[in-house]
Amino acid sequence: MLDSDERRLTRWERRVEWPLTVLAVVFLVVYAWQVLDNRATGGLHLALELVLWAVWLVFALDYVARFTLAVDKRRFFVTHLFDLLTVLLPMIRQLRVLRLITVLKVLNRRFAGKVRQRIGLYAAGVTVLVGLCASLAVLDAERNHPDATITTFGDAAWWTLTTISTVGYGDRYPVTWEGRLVAALLMIGGIALLGVITGTIASWLVDRLSGVEDQVAEAEEATLAELRSVKAELAELRAELRASRHP
């Protein structure tokens, strides 16, 4: 049974669920604007950067609040270590592209449970979101390097597609360590995404087959009941015939 602190943590998570989702979408839109708008003035770029840091700060405060409300803080720390890393690592400017991981976690936490039953929609949505974030991140890391082969969003999208599908043509590849970090995360994430999709499909099939088996069992039971009823009626008819023959 949940004690008071655990109930407080649950209430907090429910209360901030929608605001964090909205902020995650805002973060993604502002980051995309910052990466894709090459003509942005210095003032606009600074404003966008301030918005990104403000949203990141809210995510960090959410982690601190959840840690404070957790009953078993050691267990919370161990089970939410990835959350802590996604909050701390983007503080290093060279790792700013990792801020998008926080956005992915927030959006997945908000929608996964509701959409997972719709396998096609969930798989397509997650794939598109991961691909978009990876494309923005690798473009942000690569385009200013003199030896870069990924200098436009089209290049980044093509590289993301060949990487996440494990084709890997090799015509586009990251040359910076930040870009290679994005590539490593994308490859790992692609494998994990494939595993999640496969597991979801398998679970759905098991549920459907289980439902079919239940329906078959119910149909068999109903058929047996009808047969028993028919046999009983036949027995009554035979009895009546015998009685009519031997009054």
Secondary structure, 3 states (H helix, E strand, C coil): CCCHHHHHHHHHHHHHHHHHHHHHHHHHHHHHHHHHCCCCCHHHHHHHHHHHHHHHHHHHHHHHHHHHHCCCHHHHHHHCHHHHHHHHHHHCHHHHHHHHHHHHHHHHHHHHHHHCCCHHHHHHHHHHHHHHHHHHHHHHHHCCCCCCCCCCHHHHHHHHHHHHCCCCCCCCCCCCHHHHHHHHHHHHHHHHHHHHHHHHHHHHHHHHHHHHHHHHHHHHHHHHHHHHHHHHHHHHHHHHHHHHHCC
